[in-house]
Every structure is written in C-alpha cells, then in structure tokens.
C-alpha cells in the first residue's frame, strides 16, 4: 500500500529564527505590519510504500529522525494519508 | 482579532526539485528505499491581526504573493485559525 506523508519541520520555539525575523521586518516595510511572528521551516511531501499505516508511520519517523529534521534545532510533525 | 496562519510553499509539480531528488536518493542509501517522491518546500507560520477572517485571508494572500512565494516556480496554500 502507498501512503502520502506531509511533514512540517520547524525551528524549535526556544531557538531564534533569523529568516523568520527578517521576513517579519520586511512585512512592515511592505505595508503588512499586521503580520507578525513569522517562523520559517520546511514542508516535505513524500510517498511511502508499506504494508499498513503503522509501518508507514514508523518509516516516516525514521526518515525524519535520520535525515529530514535536525532534532537539536528543529521539531517535526506529520500526517499520513492512504493513496 | 488575531489569527494564526499555516502556509505551505511548494515547488510546482512541473518543476524539477533538485533538493527533493537528492533526499530521495539518500533515503535509498540509508535503507529507506520505501520512501519515494520526496518534494521539499517551505512551511511558514505567522500571526495576523485583522478585524475578521476575510480580511486576515486577504492579508495572508498578499504576503504570499508579494514575499513568501515565487509564483513562477512555487505554489502556496494556507489555513487560518482564530487565536
């Protein structure tokens, strides 16, 4: 069975996000001062081939921990959907 | 009223995603050959101050079009939630 995963990898709340800070500043300069607290991370979509959803979940967890997220600076969350 | 927006900016389907391709290849090397079709984009969270949800929606649209997404190469989608 194939599952699609939608993963968000975000900088931890305790960690400064310089890219987000810069974009928050730019919003002000562009007349969008209503927009605040911008934080920027990664969105990753992928397809995983697995016997069932539990195994797919495990594989995506492994991919996040080993490759997609740096757990010292980032957190991740994901949703799975059967294709 | 304050709303939180969760925005995904992804490379268009027609456009090659070299970062995603590289990660798909790495998955194979790490024993995660079940994982395919990796595509990598940005996830942006922000807070917008607006009178109502329709205005908040408009502001986030404007921010996406003017600053967050390059519409030639990327598409965006977002969800809004009242805080």
Backbone of each chain as nested JSON, in Angstrom:
{
  "chains": [
    {"id": "A", "residues": [
      {"number": 1, "name": "UNK", "atoms": {"N": [0.828, -1.209, 0.0], "CA": [0.0, 0.0, 0.0], "C": [0.858, 1.254, 0.0]}},
      {"number": 2, "name": "UNK", "atoms": {"N": [0.344, 2.268, -0.647], "CA": [1.103, 3.522, -0.656], "C": [0.421, 4.573, 0.216]}},
      {"number": 3, "name": "UNK", "atoms": {"N": [1.236, 5.304, 0.926], "CA": [0.738, 6.391, 1.757], "C": [1.478, 7.674, 1.385]}},
      {"number": 4, "name": "UNK", "atoms": {"N": [0.761, 8.78, 1.441], "CA": [1.463, 10.052, 1.265], "C": [1.635, 10.685, 2.639]}},
      {"number": 5, "name": "UNK", "atoms": {"N": [2.792, 11.257, 2.855], "CA": [3.068, 11.928, 4.126], "C": [3.315, 13.405, 3.867]}},
      {"number": 6, "name": "UNK", "atoms": {"N": [2.764, 14.228, 4.736], "CA": [3.004, 15.678, 4.696], "C": [3.695, 16.033, 6.008]}},
      {"number": 7, "name": "UNK", "atoms": {"N": [4.93, 16.465, 5.898], "CA": [5.774, 16.672, 7.08], "C": [6.101, 18.157, 7.231]}},
      {"number": 8, "name": "UNK", "atoms": {"N": [5.991, 18.668, 8.44], "CA": [6.475, 20.024, 8.733], "C": [7.659, 19.938, 9.67]}},
      {"number": 9, "name": "UNK", "atoms": {"N": [8.742, 20.582, 9.291], "CA": [9.924, 20.658, 10.147], "C": [10.121, 22.128, 10.496]}},
      {"number": 10, "name": "UNK", "atoms": {"N": [10.02, 22.452, 11.774], "CA": [10.081, 23.859, 12.191], "C": [11.202, 24.079, 13.204]}},
      {"number": 11, "name": "UNK", "atoms": {"N": [11.797, 25.279, 13.2], "CA": [12.778, 25.59, 14.243], "C": [12.088, 25.546, 15.608]}},
      {"number": 12, "name": "UNK", "atoms": {"N": [12.769, 25.015, 16.603], "CA": [12.202, 24.95, 17.955], "C": [11.849, 26.351, 18.442]}},
      {"number": 13, "name": "UNK", "atoms": {"N": [10.8, 26.423, 19.255], "CA": [10.317, 27.722, 19.751], "C": [11.397, 28.486, 20.508]}},
      {"number": 14, "name": "UNK", "atoms": {"N": [12.259, 27.743, 21.213], "CA": [13.274, 28.387, 22.045], "C": [14.404, 28.96, 21.192]}},
      {"number": 15, "name": "UNK", "atoms": {"N": [14.446, 28.566, 19.929], "CA": [15.581, 28.932, 19.082], "C": [15.21, 30.11, 18.195]}},
      {"number": 16, "name": "UNK", "atoms": {"N": [16.122, 31.054, 18.112], "CA": [15.915, 32.206, 17.259], "C": [15.785, 31.74, 15.808]}},
      {"number": 17, "name": "UNK", "atoms": {"N": [14.886, 32.356, 15.071], "CA": [14.706, 32.009, 13.662], "C": [15.029, 33.26, 12.835]}},
      {"number": 18, "name": "UNK", "atoms": {"N": [16.305, 33.432, 12.453], "CA": [16.714, 34.684, 11.797], "C": [15.972, 34.94, 10.484]}},
      {"number": 19, "name": "UNK", "atoms": {"N": [15.684, 33.869, 9.731], "CA": [14.964, 34.039, 8.467], "C": [13.548, 34.574, 8.741]}},
      {"number": 20, "name": "UNK", "atoms": {"N": [12.921, 33.998, 9.748], "CA": [11.577, 34.46, 10.117], "C": [11.596, 35.902, 10.599]}},
      {"number": 21, "name": "UNK", "atoms": {"N": [12.593, 36.222, 11.411], "CA": [12.737, 37.594, 11.909], "C": [12.886, 38.579, 10.743]}},
      {"number": 22, "name": "UNK", "atoms": {"N": [13.719, 38.212, 9.77], "CA": [13.951, 39.083, 8.617], "C": [12.654, 39.283, 7.835]}},
      {"number": 23, "name": "UNK", "atoms": {"N": [11.903, 38.211, 7.664], "CA": [10.652, 38.315, 6.901], "C": [9.631, 39.147, 7.677]}},
      {"number": 24, "name": "UNK", "atoms": {"N": [9.582, 38.981, 9.005], "CA": [8.679, 39.808, 9.812], "C": [9.0, 41.287, 9.59]}},
      {"number": 25, "name": "UNK", "atoms": {"N": [10.3, 41.62, 9.564], "CA": [10.707, 43.004, 9.306], "C": [10.291, 43.481, 7.925]}},
      {"number": 26, "name": "UNK", "atoms": {"N": [10.458, 42.622, 6.929], "CA": [10.082, 43.001, 5.561], "C": [8.59, 43.264, 5.442]}},
      {"number": 27, "name": "UNK", "atoms": {"N": [7.798, 42.516, 6.183], "CA": [6.34, 42.707, 6.13], "C": [6.006, 44.154, 6.482]}},
      {"number": 28, "name": "UNK", "atoms": {"N": [6.653, 44.636, 7.544], "CA": [6.419, 46.004, 7.981], "C": [6.755, 46.974, 6.849]}},
      {"number": 29, "name": "UNK", "atoms": {"N": [7.917, 46.774, 6.227], "CA": [8.342, 47.668, 5.146], "C": [7.417, 47.621, 3.938]}},
      {"number": 30, "name": "UNK", "atoms": {"N": [6.669, 46.536, 3.8], "CA": [5.798, 46.389, 2.636], "C": [4.352, 46.748, 2.95]}},
      {"number": 31, "name": "UNK", "atoms": {"N": [4.136, 47.384, 4.079], "CA": [2.772, 47.794, 4.425], "C": [1.925, 46.662, 4.969]}},
      {"number": 32, "name": "UNK", "atoms": {"N": [2.58, 45.602, 5.456], "CA": [1.821, 44.493, 6.049], "C": [2.199, 44.336, 7.523]}},
      {"number": 33, "name": "UNK", "atoms": {"N": [2.113, 45.455, 8.24], "CA": [2.525, 45.441, 9.646], "C": [1.625, 44.557, 10.503]}},
      {"number": 34, "name": "UNK", "atoms": {"N": [0.453, 44.174, 9.963], "CA": [-0.457, 43.278, 10.71], "C": [0.118, 41.877, 10.849]}},
      {"number": 35, "name": "UNK", "atoms": {"N": [1.123, 41.574, 10.048], "CA": [1.68, 40.222, 10.072], "C": [2.903, 40.178, 10.986]}},
      {"number": 36, "name": "UNK", "atoms": {"N": [2.82, 39.268, 11.976], "CA": [3.858, 39.183, 13.0], "C": [4.256, 37.731, 13.233]}},
      {"number": 37, "name": "UNK", "atoms": {"N": [5.307, 37.598, 14.013], "CA": [5.736, 36.271, 14.486], "C": [5.89, 35.261, 13.358]}},
      {"number": 38, "name": "UNK", "atoms": {"N": [6.559, 35.701, 12.285], "CA": [6.794, 34.777, 11.173], "C": [7.879, 33.784, 11.568]}},
      {"number": 39, "name": "UNK", "atoms": {"N": [7.596, 32.529, 11.377], "CA": [8.613, 31.482, 11.569], "C": [8.659, 30.622, 10.309]}},
      {"number": 40, "name": "UNK", "atoms": {"N": [9.857, 30.296, 9.889], "CA": [10.008, 29.6, 8.618], "C": [10.704, 28.269, 8.819]}},
      {"number": 41, "name": "UNK", "atoms": {"N": [10.073, 27.236, 8.319], "CA": [10.665, 25.903, 8.374], "C": [10.523, 25.227, 7.028]}},
      {"number": 42, "name": "UNK", "atoms": {"N": [10.532, 23.902, 7.031], "CA": [10.428, 23.147, 5.785], "C": [9.124, 22.379, 5.734]}},
      {"number": 43, "name": "UNK", "atoms": {"N": [8.584, 22.268, 4.528], "CA": [7.466, 21.354, 4.319], "C": [7.928, 20.287, 3.347]}},
      {"number": 44, "name": "UNK", "atoms": {"N": [7.741, 19.035, 3.72], "CA": [8.222, 17.929, 2.894], "C": [7.051, 17.01, 2.594]}},
      {"number": 45, "name": "UNK", "atoms": {"N": [6.849, 16.716, 1.32], "CA": [5.842, 15.717, 0.97], "C": [6.572, 14.523, 0.383]}},
      {"number": 46, "name": "UNK", "atoms": {"N": [6.088, 13.342, 0.697], "CA": [6.705, 12.135, 0.15], "C": [5.681, 11.013, 0.083]}},
      {"number": 47, "name": "UNK", "atoms": {"N": [6.075, 9.948, -0.611], "CA": [5.232, 8.76, -0.73], "C": [5.991, 7.612, -0.106]}},
      {"number": 48, "name": "UNK", "atoms": {"N": [5.31, 6.828, 0.742], "CA": [5.972, 5.689, 1.371], "C": [5.171, 4.419, 1.082]}},
      {"number": 49, "name": "UNK", "atoms": {"N": [5.906, 3.393, 0.723], "CA": [5.32, 2.103, 0.373], "C": [5.418, 1.214, 1.605]}},
      {"number": 50, "name": "UNK", "atoms": {"N": [4.289, 0.788, 2.166], "CA": [4.338, -0.027, 3.376], "C": [3.104, -0.914, 3.446]}},
      {"number": 51, "name": "UNK", "atoms": {"N": [3.225, -1.982, 4.227], "CA": [2.109, -2.933, 4.334], "C": [0.881, -2.321, 4.981]}},
      {"number": 52, "name": "UNK", "atoms": {"N": [1.12, -1.519, 5.994], "CA": [-0.011, -0.889, 6.675], "C": [0.413, 0.467, 7.243]}},
      {"number": 53, "name": "UNK", "atoms": {"N": [-0.565, 1.161, 7.813], "CA": [-0.298, 2.533, 8.241], "C": [0.717, 2.585, 9.38]}},
      {"number": 54, "name": "UNK", "atoms": {"N": [0.691, 1.583, 10.256], "CA": [1.627, 1.596, 11.384], "C": [3.072, 1.511, 10.888]}},
      {"number": 55, "name": "UNK", "atoms": {"N": [3.302, 0.649, 9.898], "CA": [4.656, 0.523, 9.357], "C": [5.049, 1.8, 8.614]}},
      {"number": 56, "name": "UNK", "atoms": {"N": [4.11, 2.37, 7.867], "CA": [4.381, 3.623, 7.157], "C": [4.777, 4.711, 8.156]}},
      {"number": 57, "name": "UNK", "atoms": {"N": [4.065, 4.767, 9.268], "CA": [4.323, 5.742, 10.325], "C": [5.755, 5.591, 10.844]}},
      {"number": 58, "name": "UNK", "atoms": {"N": [6.128, 4.344, 11.088], "CA": [7.473, 4.041, 11.579], "C": [8.553, 4.499, 10.595]}},
      {"number": 59, "name": "UNK", "atoms": {"N": [8.322, 4.221, 9.307], "CA": [9.297, 4.582, 8.268], "C": [9.459, 6.095, 8.177]}},
      {"number": 60, "name": "UNK", "atoms": {"N": [8.352, 6.808, 8.261], "CA": [8.426, 8.268, 8.158], "C": [9.119, 8.838, 9.397]}},
      {"number": 61, "name": "UNK", "atoms": {"N": [8.808, 8.28, 10.56], "CA": [9.503, 8.687, 11.799], "C": [11.013, 8.535, 11.628]}},
      {"number": 62, "name": "UNK", "atoms": {"N": [11.404, 7.377, 11.1], "CA": [12.828, 7.086, 10.914], "C": [13.454, 8.1, 9.948]}},
      {"number": 63, "name": "UNK", "atoms": {"N": [12.749, 8.384, 8.856], "CA": [13.263, 9.344, 7.863], "C": [13.429, 10.727, 8.493]}},
      {"number": 64, "name": "UNK", "atoms": {"N": [12.447, 11.124, 9.306], "CA": [12.522, 12.438, 9.951], "C": [13.72, 12.497, 10.882]}},
      {"number": 65, "name": "UNK", "atoms": {"N": [13.865, 11.457, 11.705], "CA": [14.925, 11.473, 12.719], "C": [16.3, 11.391, 12.098]}},
      {"number": 66, "name": "UNK", "atoms": {"N": [16.44, 10.567, 11.043], "CA": [17.766, 10.321, 10.48], "C": [18.182, 11.365, 9.465]}},
      {"number": 67, "name": "UNK", "atoms": {"N": [17.216, 11.978, 8.786], "CA": [17.608, 12.78, 7.633], "C": [16.898, 14.13, 7.529]}},
      {"number": 68, "name": "UNK", "atoms": {"N": [15.602, 14.159, 7.817], "CA": [14.846, 15.361, 7.445], "C": [14.912, 16.466, 8.491]}},
      {"number": 69, "name": "UNK", "atoms": {"N": [14.971, 16.086, 9.759], "CA": [14.991, 17.106, 10.816], "C": [16.277, 17.006, 11.624]}},
      {"number": 70, "name": "UNK", "atoms": {"N": [16.773, 18.131, 12.06], "CA": [17.877, 18.187, 13.0], "C": [17.258, 18.408, 14.38]}},
      {"number": 71, "name": "UNK", "atoms": {"N": [17.168, 17.334, 15.156], "CA": [16.377, 17.393, 16.391], "C": [16.951, 18.33, 17.449]}},
      {"number": 72, "name": "UNK", "atoms": {"N": [18.189, 18.746, 17.275], "CA": [18.76, 19.7, 18.223], "C": [18.138, 21.083, 18.016]}},
      {"number": 73, "name": "UNK", "atoms": {"N": [17.811, 21.392, 16.778], "CA": [17.292, 22.721, 16.463], "C": [15.862, 22.725, 15.928]}},
      {"number": 74, "name": "UNK", "atoms": {"N": [15.358, 21.556, 15.562], "CA": [14.062, 21.523, 14.876], "C": [13.145, 20.467, 15.469]}},
      {"number": 75, "name": "UNK", "atoms": {"N": [11.858, 20.706, 15.309], "CA": [10.875, 19.678, 15.65], "C": [10.115, 19.312, 14.379]}},
      {"number": 76, "name": "UNK", "atoms": {"N": [9.508, 18.145, 14.38], "CA": [8.741, 17.758, 13.194], "C": [7.385, 17.215, 13.589]}},
      {"number": 77, "name": "UNK", "atoms": {"N": [6.461, 17.278, 12.657], "CA": [5.161, 16.628, 12.813], "C": [4.726, 16.217, 11.422]}},
      {"number": 78, "name": "UNK", "atoms": {"N": [3.899, 15.193, 11.34], "CA": [3.447, 14.788, 10.011], "C": [2.079, 14.129, 10.047]}},
      {"number": 79, "name": "UNK", "atoms": {"N": [1.441, 14.12, 8.898], "CA": [0.186, 13.392, 8.73], "C": [0.376, 12.386, 7.594]}},
      {"number": 80, "name": "UNK", "atoms": {"N": [-0.308, 11.266, 7.719], "CA": [-0.252, 10.207, 6.709], "C": [-1.632, 10.04, 6.091]}},
      {"number": 81, "name": "UNK", "atoms": {"N": [-1.64, 9.754, 4.799], "CA": [-2.922, 9.503, 4.127], "C": [-2.72, 8.347, 3.157]}},
      {"number": 82, "name": "UNK", "atoms": {"N": [-3.632, 7.37, 3.195], "CA": [-3.541, 6.253, 2.24], "C": [-3.827, 6.776, 0.842]}},
      {"number": 83, "name": "UNK", "atoms": {"N": [-3.066, 6.282, -0.135], "CA": [-3.282, 6.71, -1.531], "C": [-4.145, 5.686, -2.264]}}
    ]},
    {"id": "B", "residues": [
      {"number": 1, "name": "UNK", "atoms": {"N": [-8.778, 41.17, 16.16], "CA": [-8.682, 39.715, 16.363], "C": [-7.394, 39.174, 15.763]}},
      {"number": 2, "name": "UNK", "atoms": {"N": [-6.863, 38.162, 16.409], "CA": [-5.636, 37.566, 15.884], "C": [-5.931, 36.188, 15.281]}},
      {"number": 3, "name": "UNK", "atoms": {"N": [-5.283, 35.936, 14.166], "CA": [-5.414, 34.636, 13.509], "C": [-4.022, 34.061, 13.298]}},
      {"number": 4, "name": "UNK", "atoms": {"N": [-3.914, 32.754, 13.417], "CA": [-2.638, 32.131, 13.045], "C": [-2.808, 31.509, 11.668]}},
      {"number": 5, "name": "UNK", "atoms": {"N": [-1.791, 31.673, 10.849], "CA": [-1.816, 31.088, 9.51], "C": [-0.702, 30.065, 9.387]}},
      {"number": 6, "name": "UNK", "atoms": {"N": [-1.01, 28.95, 8.76], "CA": [-0.024, 27.911, 8.462], "C": [0.046, 27.805, 6.944]}},
      {"number": 7, "name": "UNK", "atoms": {"N": [1.193, 28.164, 6.396], "CA": [1.338, 28.28, 4.947], "C": [2.327, 27.236, 4.438]}},
      {"number": 8, "name": "UNK", "atoms": {"N": [1.979, 26.577, 3.342], "CA": [2.933, 25.7, 2.662], "C": [3.27, 26.293, 1.307]}},
      {"number": 9, "name": "UNK", "atoms": {"N": [4.542, 26.435, 1.038], "CA": [5.002, 26.907, -0.27], "C": [5.794, 25.763, -0.896]}},
      {"number": 10, "name": "UNK", "atoms": {"N": [5.306, 25.244, -2.018], "CA": [5.954, 24.074, -2.618], "C": [6.376, 24.364, -4.052]}},
      {"number": 11, "name": "UNK", "atoms": {"N": [7.461, 23.713, -4.51], "CA": [7.828, 23.857, -5.923], "C": [6.695, 23.303, -6.794]}},
      {"number": 12, "name": "UNK", "atoms": {"N": [6.411, 23.962, -7.899], "CA": [5.36, 23.49, -8.802], "C": [5.663, 22.071, -9.29]}},
      {"number": 13, "name": "UNK", "atoms": {"N": [4.613, 21.304, -9.522], "CA": [4.783, 19.898, -9.936], "C": [5.593, 19.774, -11.216]}},
      {"number": 14, "name": "UNK", "atoms": {"N": [5.451, 20.741, -12.109], "CA": [6.119, 20.65, -13.414], "C": [7.611, 20.949, -13.278]}},
      {"number": 15, "name": "UNK", "atoms": {"N": [7.994, 21.489, -12.138], "CA": [9.375, 21.954, -11.967], "C": [10.182, 20.93, -11.195]}},
      {"number": 16, "name": "UNK", "atoms": {"N": [11.383, 20.653, -11.692], "CA": [12.294, 19.734, -11.031], "C": [12.619, 20.269, -9.64]}},
      {"number": 17, "name": "UNK", "atoms": {"N": [12.685, 19.366, -8.67], "CA": [13.019, 19.77, -7.31], "C": [14.316, 19.069, -6.928]}},
      {"number": 18, "name": "UNK", "atoms": {"N": [15.465, 19.691, -7.2], "CA": [16.746, 19.004, -7.01], "C": [16.987, 18.589, -5.564]}},
      {"number": 19, "name": "UNK", "atoms": {"N": [16.545, 19.416, -4.617], "CA": [16.73, 19.074, -3.2], "C": [15.934, 17.804, -2.859]}},
      {"number": 20, "name": "UNK", "atoms": {"N": [14.697, 17.759, -3.352], "CA": [13.863, 16.577, -3.128], "C": [14.462, 15.34, -3.776]}},
      {"number": 21, "name": "UNK", "atoms": {"N": [14.962, 15.499, -4.991], "CA": [15.6, 14.372, -5.696], "C": [16.793, 13.854, -4.905]}},
      {"number": 22, "name": "UNK", "atoms": {"N": [17.61, 14.765, -4.382], "CA": [18.788, 14.365, -3.617], "C": [18.371, 13.597, -2.371]}},
      {"number": 23, "name": "UNK", "atoms": {"N": [17.323, 14.073, -1.702], "CA": [16.877, 13.4, -0.474], "C": [16.282, 12.032, -0.813]}},
      {"number": 24, "name": "UNK", "atoms": {"N": [15.546, 11.939, -1.922], "CA": [15.011, 10.63, -2.342], "C": [16.163, 9.642, -2.524]}},
      {"number": 25, "name": "UNK", "atoms": {"N": [17.251, 10.115, -3.145], "CA": [18.421, 9.256, -3.327], "C": [19.047, 8.851, -2.003]}},
      {"number": 26, "name": "UNK", "atoms": {"N": [19.141, 9.792, -1.077], "CA": [19.726, 9.494, 0.237], "C": [18.905, 8.452, 0.991]}},
      {"number": 27, "name": "UNK", "atoms": {"N": [17.59, 8.511, 0.827], "CA": [16.722, 7.545, 1.517], "C": [17.136, 6.126, 1.141]}},
      {"number": 28, "name": "UNK", "atoms": {"N": [17.379, 5.927, -0.163], "CA": [17.781, 4.606, -0.641], "C": [19.083, 4.176, 0.039]}},
      {"number": 29, "name": "UNK", "atoms": {"N": [20.042, 5.089, 0.103], "CA": [21.343, 4.768, 0.702], "C": [21.239, 4.481, 2.197]}},
      {"number": 30, "name": "UNK", "atoms": {"N": [20.162, 4.965, 2.823], "CA": [20.027, 4.783, 4.269], "C": [19.093, 3.636, 4.614]}},
      {"number": 31, "name": "UNK", "atoms": {"N": [18.778, 2.822, 3.626], "CA": [17.915, 1.675, 3.888], "C": [16.444, 2.038, 3.972]}},
      {"number": 32, "name": "UNK", "atoms": {"N": [16.072, 3.183, 3.418], "CA": [14.656, 3.572, 3.418], "C": [14.157, 3.686, 1.978]}},
      {"number": 33, "name": "UNK", "atoms": {"N": [14.395, 2.615, 1.218], "CA": [14.025, 2.64, -0.201], "C": [12.508, 2.729, -0.393]}},
      {"number": 34, "name": "UNK", "atoms": {"N": [11.734, 2.46, 0.676], "CA": [10.266, 2.554, 0.571], "C": [9.812, 3.998, 0.393]}},
      {"number": 35, "name": "UNK", "atoms": {"N": [10.698, 4.937, 0.684], "CA": [10.316, 6.346, 0.611], "C": [10.698, 6.922, -0.742]}},
      {"number": 36, "name": "UNK", "atoms": {"N": [9.684, 7.451, -1.418], "CA": [9.867, 7.96, -2.785], "C": [9.218, 9.318, -2.953]}},
      {"number": 37, "name": "UNK", "atoms": {"N": [9.51, 9.903, -4.087], "CA": [8.847, 11.145, -4.499], "C": [8.915, 12.246, -3.44]}},
      {"number": 38, "name": "UNK", "atoms": {"N": [10.09, 12.421, -2.867], "CA": [10.264, 13.469, -1.862], "C": [10.266, 14.833, -2.566]}},
      {"number": 39, "name": "UNK", "atoms": {"N": [9.452, 15.724, -2.071], "CA": [9.49, 17.107, -2.561], "C": [9.625, 18.036, -1.354]}},
      {"number": 40, "name": "UNK", "atoms": {"N": [10.454, 19.037, -1.495], "CA": [10.757, 19.884, -0.34], "C": [10.398, 21.334, -0.628]}},
      {"number": 41, "name": "UNK", "atoms": {"N": [9.621, 21.903, 0.254], "CA": [9.255, 23.309, 0.138], "C": [9.406, 23.985, 1.481]}},
      {"number": 42, "name": "UNK", "atoms": {"N": [8.665, 25.075, 1.666], "CA": [8.761, 25.826, 2.912], "C": [7.452, 25.719, 3.689]}},
      {"number": 43, "name": "UNK", "atoms": {"N": [7.58, 25.707, 4.998], "CA": [6.397, 25.844, 5.85], "C": [6.566, 27.127, 6.656]}},
      {"number": 44, "name": "UNK", "atoms": {"N": [5.574, 27.977, 6.607], "CA": [5.663, 29.27, 7.274], "C": [4.482, 29.404, 8.231]}},
      {"number": 45, "name": "UNK", "atoms": {"N": [4.766, 29.734, 9.47], "CA": [3.68, 30.035, 10.395], "C": [3.779, 31.51, 10.756]}},
      {"number": 46, "name": "UNK", "atoms": {"N": [2.641, 32.158, 10.884], "CA": [2.651, 33.569, 11.266], "C": [1.35, 33.933, 11.96]}},
      {"number": 47, "name": "UNK", "atoms": {"N": [1.34, 35.104, 12.558], "CA": [0.152, 35.618, 13.243], "C": [-0.267, 36.881, 12.521]}},
      {"number": 48, "name": "UNK", "atoms": {"N": [-1.552, 36.993, 12.214], "CA": [-2.034, 38.198, 11.537], "C": [-3.152, 38.83, 12.36]}},
      {"number": 49, "name": "UNK", "atoms": {"N": [-3.058, 40.126, 12.483], "CA": [-4.021, 40.903, 13.26], "C": [-5.024, 41.508, 12.273]}},
      {"number": 50, "name": "UNK", "atoms": {"N": [-6.296, 41.123, 12.363], "CA": [-7.284, 41.634, 11.411], "C": [-8.662, 41.662, 12.058]}},
      {"number": 51, "name": "UNK", "atoms": {"N": [-9.535, 42.483, 11.497], "CA": [-10.878, 42.623, 12.068], "C": [-11.685, 41.336, 11.979]}},
      {"number": 52, "name": "UNK", "atoms": {"N": [-11.545, 40.66, 10.847], "CA": [-12.279, 39.404, 10.697], "C": [-11.488, 38.45, 9.8]}},
      {"number": 53, "name": "UNK", "atoms": {"N": [-12.025, 37.25, 9.646], "CA": [-11.276, 36.219, 8.935], "C": [-11.074, 36.569, 7.463]}},
      {"number": 54, "name": "UNK", "atoms": {"N": [-12.066, 37.232, 6.85], "CA": [-11.946, 37.579, 5.426], "C": [-10.767, 38.529, 5.206]}},
      {"number": 55, "name": "UNK", "atoms": {"N": [-10.625, 39.514, 6.095], "CA": [-9.511, 40.456, 5.962], "C": [-8.179, 39.747, 6.231]}},
      {"number": 56, "name": "UNK", "atoms": {"N": [-8.174, 38.878, 7.236], "CA": [-6.954, 38.118, 7.533], "C": [-6.54, 37.297, 6.308]}},
      {"number": 57, "name": "UNK", "atoms": {"N": [-7.514, 36.681, 5.663], "CA": [-7.27, 35.867, 4.473], "C": [-6.612, 36.716, 3.383]}},
      {"number": 58, "name": "UNK", "atoms": {"N": [-7.163, 37.894, 3.186], "CA": [-6.638, 38.821, 2.179], "C": [-5.179, 39.208, 2.481]}},
      {"number": 59, "name": "UNK", "atoms": {"N": [-4.899, 39.499, 3.742], "CA": [-3.548, 39.915, 4.14], "C": [-2.553, 38.797, 3.902]}},
      {"number": 60, "name": "UNK", "atoms": {"N": [-2.954, 37.582, 4.256], "CA": [-2.029, 36.449, 4.08], "C": [-1.812, 36.182, 2.584]}},
      {"number": 61, "name": "UNK", "atoms": {"N": [-2.88, 36.286, 1.8], "CA": [-2.75, 36.155, 0.323], "C": [-1.711, 37.155, -0.192]}},
      {"number": 62, "name": "UNK", "atoms": {"N": [-1.859, 38.388, 0.272], "CA": [-0.953, 39.448, -0.187], "C": [0.496, 39.12, 0.21]}},
      {"number": 63, "name": "UNK", "atoms": {"N": [0.675, 38.678, 1.456], "CA": [2.022, 38.336, 1.922], "C": [2.615, 37.197, 1.085]}},
      {"number": 64, "name": "UNK", "atoms": {"N": [1.794, 36.2, 0.773], "CA": [2.281, 35.068, -0.033], "C": [2.703, 35.546, -1.411]}},
      {"number": 65, "name": "UNK", "atoms": {"N": [1.833, 36.352, -2.042], "CA": [2.099, 36.766, -3.421], "C": [3.286, 37.712, -3.51]}},
      {"number": 66, "name": "UNK", "atoms": {"N": [3.41, 38.601, -2.521], "CA": [4.444, 39.635, -2.617], "C": [5.791, 39.177, -2.084]}},
      {"number": 67, "name": "UNK", "atoms": {"N": [5.787, 38.256, -1.125], "CA": [7.039, 37.995, -0.424], "C": [7.356, 36.513, -0.211]}},
      {"number": 68, "name": "UNK", "atoms": {"N": [6.359, 35.732, 0.149], "CA": [6.682, 34.381, 0.624], "C": [6.859, 33.357, -0.487]}},
      {"number": 69, "name": "UNK", "atoms": {"N": [6.102, 33.501, -1.572], "CA": [6.186, 32.52, -2.658], "C": [6.634, 33.199, -3.939]}},
      {"number": 70, "name": "UNK", "atoms": {"N": [7.42, 32.494, -4.716], "CA": [7.769, 32.932, -6.065], "C": [6.82, 32.19, -7.003]}},
      {"number": 71, "name": "UNK", "atoms": {"N": [5.799, 32.895, -7.488], "CA": [4.71, 32.208, -8.201], "C": [5.142, 31.615, -9.543]}},
      {"number": 72, "name": "UNK", "atoms": {"N": [6.306, 31.985, -10.023], "CA": [6.798, 31.379, -11.265], "C": [7.236, 29.934, -11.004]}},
      {"number": 73, "name": "UNK", "atoms": {"N": [7.767, 29.699, -9.809], "CA": [8.307, 28.369, -9.511], "C": [7.568, 27.649, -8.388]}},
      {"number": 74, "name": "UNK", "atoms": {"N": [6.735, 28.373, -7.66], "CA": [6.149, 27.777, -6.455], "C": [4.643, 28.026, -6.39]}},
      {"number": 75, "name": "UNK", "atoms": {"N": [3.97, 27.138, -5.686], "CA": [2.564, 27.383, -5.374], "C": [2.43, 27.448, -3.854]}},
      {"number": 76, "name": "UNK", "atoms": {"N": [1.354, 28.048, -3.389], "CA": [1.164, 28.109, -1.941], "C": [-0.263, 27.742, -1.573]}},
      {"number": 77, "name": "UNK", "atoms": {"N": [-0.435, 27.328, -0.335], "CA": [-1.755, 27.092, 0.228], "C": [-1.641, 27.397, 1.707]}},
      {"number": 78, "name": "UNK", "atoms": {"N": [-2.752, 27.787, 2.316], "CA": [-2.674, 28.066, 3.751], "C": [-3.994, 27.825, 4.446]}},
      {"number": 79, "name": "UNK", "atoms": {"N": [-3.903, 27.653, 5.762], "CA": [-5.097, 27.579, 6.59], "C": [-5.003, 28.667, 7.652]}},
      {"number": 80, "name": "UNK", "atoms": {"N": [-6.168, 29.181, 8.034], "CA": [-6.247, 30.231, 9.063], "C": [-7.002, 29.681, 10.263]}},
      {"number": 81, "name": "UNK", "atoms": {"N": [-6.585, 30.104, 11.445], "CA": [-7.288, 29.695, 12.659], "C": [-7.355, 30.89, 13.596]}},
      {"number": 82, "name": "UNK", "atoms": {"N": [-8.526, 31.174, 14.13], "CA": [-8.647, 32.279, 15.08], "C": [-7.905, 31.913, 16.365]}},
      {"number": 83, "name": "UNK", "atoms": {"N": [-7.215, 32.9, 16.948], "CA": [-6.477, 32.633, 18.202], "C": [-7.309, 33.068, 19.393]}}
    ]}
  ]
}
